[in-house]
Amino acid sequence: MIPLDIDSENDVDRGDLKMNEHNVKIIVPVTGADEEAILKEAAAIAETEADCVEWRFDLAKELYSIDTATKPEEVSVDEASENLLKVLKELAEALEGKKLLFTIRTKRQGGEFPDNPEVYERLVSDAVKCGDIGLVDLEDTVAADSFGRILTLAKEYGVRTIASYHNFSFTPGVDEIIDKFMILRSSGADILKTAFMPVTPKDVAAVLYATAKFKEEDKGQHEMITMSMGDMGKISRVSGAVFGSDYTFATVGETSAPGQMPMEKVLEMMEVLP
């Protein structure tokens, strides 16, 4: 069996995120509903050790007026795109030195954006082409042809892709978790992300074990973001250096998912781990 060598793997600067003293990179979400709130959050995050900032566009409800019936050619989508691009530029300026991750989380995966595949592709594609982001989240429920088009576009513009999956109901067994990792890997994305809701402590252990096992099998070809959600799963958010998750989410202000902890606490807890 190939030994796990997660520490040495995470010590390598892959050039995608600014190196910090902690091995696991910290992503902080921006969750404001309007431009003023978004930029206020960004100003606070700029003073921290965060490596990356995720803008949750779906939570910026004052910047778009879209429902499941809206078409990409409609004025409301053009307005949403203009607002999106304006705020992304402002975020890039306010957060100089930190990578920007752009995410539209749909209701299908626990977010606030309507399940509108055409508009989702249009807005994500506009964000990729703007030149202000370094990473983009792609939900694994996106249709294969749409996913492929965005992936190709992201490679063209030098934007790294995260294939993401969220299960807010339960945690499957280890084999099923690994199967999900394999499905995400087959998408062609650069980074694989899963989040599962635990029902018992055994579920948390299953996520951690599956992450370490897959990381070993994958031989470090893909970075990973894995977590067990809620209070029960908090340990998974600080143990990445041990089990193989290369990034974790922490907060400076509002949370964007169950179980996220303040950045200061995450750093403190990671200090005592390998």
Secondary structure as GFF3:
##gff-version 3
##sequence-region A 1 274
A	DSSP	alpha_helix	6	10	.	.	.	ID=ss1
A	DSSP	beta_strand	25	30	.	.	.	ID=ss2
A	DSSP	alpha_helix	35	46	.	.	.	ID=ss3
A	DSSP	beta_strand	52	56	.	.	.	ID=ss4
A	DSSP	three_ten_helix	57	59	.	.	.	ID=ss5
A	DSSP	three_ten_helix	61	63	.	.	.	ID=ss6
A	DSSP	alpha_helix	75	94	.	.	.	ID=ss7
A	DSSP	beta_strand	99	103	.	.	.	ID=ss8
A	DSSP	three_ten_helix	107	109	.	.	.	ID=ss9
A	DSSP	alpha_helix	117	129	.	.	.	ID=ss10
A	DSSP	beta_strand	135	139	.	.	.	ID=ss11
A	DSSP	alpha_helix	144	156	.	.	.	ID=ss12
A	DSSP	beta_strand	160	167	.	.	.	ID=ss13
A	DSSP	alpha_helix	174	186	.	.	.	ID=ss14
A	DSSP	beta_strand	191	196	.	.	.	ID=ss15
A	DSSP	alpha_helix	201	218	.	.	.	ID=ss16
A	DSSP	beta_strand	223	228	.	.	.	ID=ss17
A	DSSP	three_ten_helix	234	237	.	.	.	ID=ss18
A	DSSP	alpha_helix	240	243	.	.	.	ID=ss19
A	DSSP	beta_strand	247	251	.	.	.	ID=ss20
A	DSSP	beta_strand	261	262	.	.	.	ID=ss21
A	DSSP	alpha_helix	263	271	.	.	.	ID=ss22
###
